[in-house]
Amino acid sequence: MAAMWYGTGSFGKLLQHMIKLGNNCQSGMWRTGRLWLTGSFVCLLAVSGQAQVPATLLAEEPAPNRCGVVEHERILQQRHPGRLRQLNELNRQLELAAANGRMLRAAADDQVLRIPVVVHVVHSTASNEIGGPTNVNISDEQIVSQIQVLNEDYRRKSGTNGFNTNPIGADAKIEFFLAATDPSGNPTNGITRHYYPQKTSFSVADGSGDDILLSQIAYWPSDRYLNIWVTRVNSYLGYTQFPTSADTLSGLPFDASEFTDGSIIDYRYFGRQLGSVRDPTYSLGRTATHEIGHWLGLIHTWGDGNGCAEDYVGDTPPTLAPNQTRQCRETFSNCTGRGPTRDQTENYLDYSPDACMNLFTVGQVARMRTVLALSPRRARLIRAANSPITESESLAVTVYPNPTQSDPAVEVRLKGIQSFSVDLFDATGKHVRNVNYTDSPSTLVSLPVSGLKSGMYIVRVKTADEIVSKRLLLQ
């Protein structure tokens, strides 16, 4: 593979090998360095159905299956034949981003990205009682504790369990908050509760369609919120839907999986040492940290498949298998045949007990932040959540300063997310400027006027259904 330039300095050195070679899939169907998620998943289908864990790791103290994301992805690809192409397309865009240094810039970007969360509690508690050690209808306090853990872990917050001194550890500069408004613009605490007596638990790997059922019970638009369904989950602590490329890409079908986009987490592992969170191994809220890492585009450190596969992050060592135990201890892998290397059992994308975990690497942070820019639903969510302009029931436009001698600001307030154009016409009706925005929330636009003569102009903002025009005096 030809060497790629990622910049100099510590970030550049760490990111020079973001896309490594060496996938262990022997089928010959997948080029190493090309497929970020799907190579591992299709190898998985062809080889074994799940990562093979050495018996020595399981013999001492069996632990539950932590994450069902691989099995869930298999079902999604069977359900949506176009999904494989969408995963490949996102990987292609990630490779281009790595080649032109965009991942390096993403890792070094100091902007804190805020993600609105809605927690859908789906339960069969007939009394609708809230809280308690065995109640699926968990308390608000338990949910709030989980949001706190996410922010400690993704911000590498000093004085918390999420802090580390590892030289390749990084602050993801990603924060989570319970949504303050619902899809209709009404005030909310970001928590919905749904009594559903028809089922007491939900599955992932049996093709039952329980993820679809949960989305039918409760769902907010996944390009505006991170949906987390909390309920009783069979066989796993949780599972998540990976991001893909666009459903708007030319030649790709509509992505129906938008309605199941989010994380599904068992109520006994959501939150920190409160309410129903009683398992001593998984009581610090790291199941959600792990699962949302998948939502942001990370795969397991051992790459799934039969182990020693690619996770496509350059600063995580090749790893044979997860730490599928109830112990914090060092494990080693010899994936290259050149001798053992230490596994990153402290990484959030391993299966280690919660108390072991405290690490996202610089490479993982670069990947997550780049995915937030390249995966369209994620990008729309970020733009909407981080826009300083509030939305409006109908198109509203303000131009200022007015009169002006320099580029004016055009405040465009919309209902939800829409595409729009900003056009400038002179006094004779001649079209002199144009700016287009696709899938944008309410936003502030800088309208370039350099080179134009003084005089009166018309600023026109147009969406698919509305047009608003304003006069602008250029001095």
HELIX and SHEET records of a PDB file:
HELIX    1   1 GLY A    9  LEU A   15  1                                   7    
HELIX    2   2 THR A   38  VAL A   47  1                                  10    
HELIX    3   3 ALA A   55  ALA A   59  1                                   5    
HELIX    4   4 VAL A   69  ARG A   79  1                                  11    
HELIX    5   5 ARG A   83  ALA A   99  1                                  17    
HELIX    6   6 ARG A  102  ALA A  108  1                                   7    
HELIX    7   7 ASP A  140  TYR A  154  1                                  15    
HELIX    8   8 ASP A  210  ILE A  217  1                                   8    
HELIX    9   9 ALA A  256  THR A  260  5                                   5    
HELIX   10  10 TYR A  267  TYR A  269  5                                   3    
HELIX   11  11 ARG A  286  TRP A  295  1                                  10    
HELIX   12  12 ASP A  354  CYS A  356  5                                   3    
HELIX   13  13 VAL A  362  LEU A  374  1                                  13    
HELIX   14  14 PRO A  376  ALA A  385  1                                  10    
SHEET    1   A 3 ILE A 174  LEU A 178  0                                        
SHEET    2   A 3 LEU A 113  HIS A 123  1                                        
SHEET    3   A 3 ILE A 191  TYR A 195  1                                        
SHEET    1   B 5 ILE A 174  LEU A 178  0                                        
SHEET    2   B 5 LEU A 113  HIS A 123  1                                        
SHEET    3   B 5 LEU A 226  THR A 231  1                                        
SHEET    4   B 5 GLY A 262  ASP A 266  1                                        
SHEET    5   B 5 GLY A 238  THR A 240 -1                                        
SHEET    1   C 2 PHE A 332  SER A 333  0                                        
SHEET    2   C 2 THR A 341  ARG A 342 -1                                        
SHEET    1   D 3 ALA A 396  TYR A 400  0                                        
SHEET    2   D 3 ALA A 409  ARG A 413 -1                                        
SHEET    3   D 3 THR A 443  SER A 446 -1                                        
SHEET    1   E 4 HIS A 431  SER A 440  0                                        
SHEET    2   E 4 GLN A 418  PHE A 425 -1                                        
SHEET    3   E 4 GLY A 455  LYS A 462 -1                                        
SHEET    4   E 4 ILE A 467  LEU A 474 -1                                        
END                                                                             
